[in-house]
Structures are given as C-alpha cells and as structure tokens.
Amino acid sequence: MNVIVYNIPLLQDAFEEFFAHSGEVTQIMVSPDSKFVFSTGVDGTVFVFSVHEYLNEHENFKPLEIEDEKIQAEDFTSMIVDKALADIVLVKKADMEDWRKKQEQLRHEMEETSARVESTIADVRNKFKKEMTDLEISHKREKKKLEERYKTLMNEKEAHQHEFNQNIKKMELNHIEMIEELKAIFDK
C-alpha cells in the first residue's frame, strides 16, 4: 500500500506518494517535534519518513541531490526509511499504561490465587496429618485391645491346658485305682 502526502489546504492532487507497505497501512503517527511521520502496516513493518516544509506550496517534490548525483525514487525511500526501525511496532502510551495496569492486576490476582492455593494446600496437609494421627491412635488402641485379648486367650488356654492335664492325671489315678481294685477282687 501507499503512503500519500497532501498539501494543506487540501488540493485535489497528492503532493507525493510513497510505496511503503506490502499490505494495508494500519496507523500513521507524527513525532512530537513534527519532523518524522511513522506508518505501520499489516505486514508488520514500520516506516519512518523525514518531514520537511516547503515554502512554495506550488513547488513540486524533487528528489534531493547528494554529491551531484540525482537520487532515484526507489533510492529516496531507502534514504528516509530507517531499516533498523522496521521491526518496531508503535504503541500509544495510553495503551501501554492500560497493559501495565492489566499486567499489574493479573500479577496481583496471581499472587492472591497462589496465596489461596498455598493456604488450601496447608489446610489439606493439616487435615491429612490429623487424620493420620487419629488413624494411628485408633490403630494403636485396636492393637492394644487385640494384644490384651490375645493374652487373655493365652491365659485361658493355659488354664484349660492345666485343667486338662489335672483331669488326665485324675483319670490316670482313678484308672490305676480301678485296676488295683479289680486285681484285688480278682485275687480273692
């Protein structure tokens, strides 16, 4: 696309036309000192044009002469365009301030969210620790009850075993006595 320059007051014909962008021109800004015009396009480039006032409004634009050589129109574009600035995108100060405010707000929201997440994690950890402590205490109590029940059963087993052994001895004694009685009866 082209950047077209007009005289003021506006005349029908353009003062000059520059072939700059390969797509639409999206924005044109003038430097605060009015010495440069910046144009940006959808092609992602920025062109910087040097601006000079002409005293004679009817004077046609003529290429500058440097060292007695006439500069051709395509060479003139390279003179007024700073190639180092081609990758720079112009942003209004108000837009940058809005972005900074949004960035600060997002940073603040992120910090608040991080604090909430950390707090939630700490709460979950504490809850988990408490549940683990409660389970360990419950497990120890249950284990102690089972150990006590085991001891009681072992004592009962020993008591039954002792009683069984006593009964066996009594039966053996009774059996021996009956055999002796039978022998005595049989011997008579």
C-alpha positions in Angstrom: 0.0 0.0 0.0 1.0 3.6 -0.4 1.5 6.5 2.0 0.1 9.6 0.3 1.2 13.1 1.3 -1.2 16.1 0.6 -0.6 19.8 0.8 -2.6 21.9 3.3 -5.0 23.3 2.4 -6.0 20.1 0.6 -5.8 20.2 -3.1 -7.1 17.6 -5.5 -3.8 16.1 -6.3 -1.5 14.4 -3.9 1.8 16.2 -3.1 3.7 12.9 -3.1 3.0 9.2 -2.9 5.4 6.7 -1.3 5.2 2.9 -2.0 6.0 1.5 1.5 3.9 -1.3 2.9 3.0 -4.6 1.2 -0.5 -4.5 2.8 -2.8 -2.0 4.3 -1.5 0.9 6.3 -2.9 0.5 9.9 -1.7 3.6 11.6 0.1 6.9 10.9 1.6 9.0 13.7 3.6 12.2 13.7 6.5 12.7 16.1 6.0 15.4 18.8 8.5 17.6 17.0 6.7 17.1 13.7 9.9 16.1 12.0 9.0 12.4 11.4 6.0 10.5 10.2 5.7 6.9 11.3 3.5 4.4 9.4 2.7 0.8 10.4 1.1 -1.8 8.2 -0.5 -5.2 8.4 2.8 -6.6 7.0 4.3 -5.9 10.4 6.7 -3.2 9.3 7.2 0.4 10.4 8.4 3.1 8.1 9.9 6.4 9.3 9.6 9.3 7.0 11.6 12.5 7.4 9.3 15.6 7.0 10.4 19.0 5.6 8.4 22.1 5.0 8.4 23.7 1.6 8.0 27.4 1.3 6.5 27.4 -2.1 3.3 25.4 -2.0 3.3 25.1 -5.8 6.8 23.6 -5.8 6.7 20.0 -6.8 8.6 17.5 -4.8 12.0 16.9 -6.3 14.5 14.2 -5.2 17.4 15.5 -3.2 20.8 15.8 -4.8 23.8 14.4 -2.9 27.3 14.9 -4.2 26.0 16.0 -7.5 24.1 12.7 -8.1 20.4 12.6 -8.6 18.7 10.1 -6.3 16.1 7.9 -7.9 12.7 7.4 -6.4 13.5 3.9 -5.1 16.7 5.2 -3.6 14.9 8.0 -1.9 12.7 5.5 0.0 15.8 3.9 1.4 17.1 7.4 2.5 14.0 8.3 4.5 13.3 4.8 6.0 15.4 3.7 8.9 15.7 -0.1 8.3 16.7 -0.6 12.0 13.3 0.6 13.0 11.4 -1.8 10.6 10.7 -4.3 13.4 9.4 -1.7 15.9 5.7 -1.5 16.4 4.3 1.8 17.5 2.2 1.7 20.7 0.4 4.6 22.2 1.4 5.5 25.8 -2.2 5.1 26.9 -2.3 1.5 25.5 0.9 0.7 27.3 -0.4 2.1 30.6 -3.6 0.0 30.1 -1.4 -3.0 29.5 0.8 -2.2 32.5 -2.4 -1.9 34.7 -3.8 -5.1 33.4 -0.4 -6.8 33.9 -0.2 -5.5 37.5 -3.8 -6.6 38.1 -3.1 -10.0 36.7 0.1 -10.2 38.8 -1.9 -9.2 41.9 -4.6 -11.8 41.1 -1.9 -14.5 40.5 -0.4 -13.6 43.9 -3.8 -13.9 45.6 -4.5 -17.1 43.8 -1.1 -18.5 44.8 -1.8 -17.5 48.4 -5.2 -19.2 48.3 -3.7 -22.3 46.8 -0.9 -22.4 49.4 -3.5 -21.9 52.1 -5.6 -24.7 50.7 -2.6 -27.0 50.4 -1.6 -26.2 54.0 -5.2 -26.9 55.2 -5.3 -30.2 53.3 -1.9 -31.2 54.7 -3.0 -30.4 58.3 -6.3 -32.3 57.8 -4.3 -35.2 56.4 -1.9 -35.1 59.3 -4.7 -35.0 61.8 -6.5 -37.9 60.0 -3.2 -39.9 60.0 -2.7 -39.1 63.7 -6.2 -40.2 64.5 -5.8 -43.4 62.5 -2.5 -44.2 64.2 -4.1 -43.6 67.6 -7.1 -45.7 66.6 -4.8 -48.4 65.2 -2.7 -48.4 68.4 -5.8 -48.7 70.6 -7.1 -51.6 68.4 -3.7 -53.2 68.5 -3.6 -52.9 72.3 -7.1 -54.4 72.6 -6.1 -57.3 70.3 -2.9 -57.9 72.3 -4.9 -57.9 75.6 -7.4 -60.3 74.0 -4.6 -62.5 72.9 -3.1 -62.5 76.4 -6.5 -63.3 77.9 -7.0 -66.2 75.4 -3.4 -67.5 76.0 -4.1 -67.4 79.8 -7.4 -69.2 79.3 -5.6 -71.7 77.1 -3.0 -72.3 79.7 -5.7 -72.6 82.4 -7.7 -75.1 80.2 -4.5 -76.9 79.4 -3.6 -77.0 83.1 -7.2 -78.2 84.0 -7.0 -80.8 81.2 -3.7 -82.1 82.5 -5.1 -82.2 86.0 -8.1 -84.1 84.8 -5.9 -86.5 82.8 -3.9 -87.1 86.0 -7.0 -87.7 88.0 -8.3 -90.1 85.4 -5.0 -91.9 85.3 -5.1 -92.1 89.2 -8.7 -93.3 89.0 -7.8 -95.8 86.4 -4.9 -97.1 88.4 -7.1 -97.4 91.5 -9.8 -99.3 89.5 -7.1 -101.6 88.1 -5.9 -102.3 91.7 -9.4 -102.8 92.9 -10.1 -105.3 90.1 -6.8 -107.1 90.9 -7.8 -107.2 94.5 -11.3 -108.6 93.6 -9.8 -111.0 91.1 -7.2 -112.2 93.6 -9.8 -113.0 96.2 
